[in-house]
């Protein structure tokens, strides 16, 4: 899996989770099926909240959607918000699926970083 982070605005702060650590923390959680229509982020600017994406950025996301592996569950925080898995969700929708595998934290893990510039994070 490529190195990636989950960003979330919390009040005045930007909380950042290392997705590899989220995967490790979620390994023992029970997998369940959820209705895709219940995913709030489908009607939000999830990937590009502050900008208008370029065509190249959209192509790159389409490539990630095509490569997504639906056998891995998406990861939800305690409140049911997506922390990892939007490309899998998009692939499931394009495949006309109504449900997707998910794991959900009982308590949302503490972020790995707060208010760190995206350019300062390690993507290697």
MOCORQUI-V413525 format. One record per pair of residues at least 4 apart in sequence whose ideal C-beta (glycine too) atoms are under 7 Angstrom apart, sorted by the first residue. I is the first residue (numbers start at 1). J is the second residue. D is the distance in Angstrom with one decimal. If there is no record, write none. Layout:
BEGIN
I|J|D ; I|J|D
END
This chain:
BEGIN
3|122|6.9 ; 3|123|4.8 ; 3|124|6.5 ; 4|19|4.6 ; 5|16|5.3 ; 5|17|6.5 ; 5|18|6.0 ; 5|19|6.3 ; 5|121|5.9 ; 6|17|4.5 ; 6|19|5.9 ; 6|22|6.8 ; 6|83|4.8 ; 6|84|6.1 ; 7|14|5.8 ; 7|16|5.5 ; 8|15|4.9 ; 9|14|6.0 ; 10|15|5.0 ; 13|114|5.4 ; 13|115|5.6 ; 14|114|6.9 ; 14|115|5.5 ; 15|111|3.9 ; 15|114|5.8 ; 16|111|5.5 ; 16|112|6.1 ; 16|113|4.1 ; 16|114|7.0 ; 16|116|6.0 ; 17|21|6.8 ; 17|22|5.5 ; 17|83|6.3 ; 17|109|6.8 ; 17|111|5.3 ; 17|112|5.6 ; 18|112|4.6 ; 19|23|6.3 ; 19|84|5.0 ; 20|24|6.6 ; 21|25|6.2 ; 21|112|6.1 ; 22|26|6.0 ; 22|75|5.4 ; 22|83|5.6 ; 22|84|5.7 ; 22|109|6.9 ; 23|27|6.9 ; 25|109|5.5 ; 26|75|5.2 ; 26|103|4.8 ; 26|105|6.9 ; 29|103|4.0 ; 29|104|6.9 ; 29|105|7.0 ; 30|103|7.0 ; 31|73|5.0 ; 31|101|5.5 ; 31|103|5.7 ; 32|102|5.9 ; 33|99|4.4 ; 33|101|6.1 ; 34|38|5.9 ; 34|99|6.4 ; 34|100|6.3 ; 34|102|4.7 ; 35|98|6.5 ; 35|99|6.0 ; 36|89|6.4 ; 36|92|6.0 ; 36|93|6.1 ; 36|97|6.7 ; 36|98|6.1 ; 36|99|6.4 ; 36|100|5.6 ; 39|82|6.4 ; 39|89|6.0 ; 40|44|6.7 ; 40|81|6.6 ; 41|46|4.6 ; 41|81|6.9 ; 41|82|4.9 ; 41|86|6.6 ; 45|49|4.5 ; 46|86|5.6 ; 47|61|6.2 ; 47|86|6.9 ; 48|52|6.9 ; 48|53|4.5 ; 53|57|4.1 ; 53|58|5.3 ; 55|59|6.4 ; 56|60|6.5 ; 57|61|6.6 ; 58|62|6.4 ; 59|63|6.5 ; 60|64|6.7 ; 61|65|6.3 ; 62|66|6.4 ; 63|67|6.4 ; 64|68|6.6 ; 64|87|4.6 ; 65|87|4.9 ; 65|90|4.5 ; 65|91|5.1 ; 68|87|4.3 ; 68|88|4.5 ; 68|91|4.4 ; 70|88|5.6 ; 70|91|6.2 ; 70|92|6.0 ; 72|88|6.9 ; 73|101|3.9 ; 73|102|5.1 ; 73|103|4.8 ; 74|82|6.2 ; 74|84|6.3 ; 74|85|2.7 ; 74|88|5.7 ; 74|89|6.3 ; 74|100|6.1 ; 74|102|4.8 ; 75|83|4.6 ; 75|84|4.2 ; 75|85|6.0 ; 75|103|5.8 ; 76|80|5.3 ; 76|81|6.4 ; 76|82|6.3 ; 76|83|6.5 ; 76|102|5.6 ; 76|103|7.0 ; 76|104|4.1 ; 77|81|4.9 ; 77|83|5.3 ; 77|105|5.7 ; 77|108|4.2 ; 78|105|5.1 ; 78|106|6.1 ; 78|107|5.5 ; 78|108|4.5 ; 80|104|6.6 ; 82|86|5.9 ; 85|89|5.8 ; 86|90|6.4 ; 87|91|6.4 ; 88|92|6.3 ; 88|100|6.7 ; 89|93|6.5 ; 89|100|6.1 ; 90|94|6.3 ; 91|95|6.2 ; 92|97|4.2 ; 92|100|4.8 ; 105|109|6.4 ; 116|120|5.5 ; 116|121|6.3
END
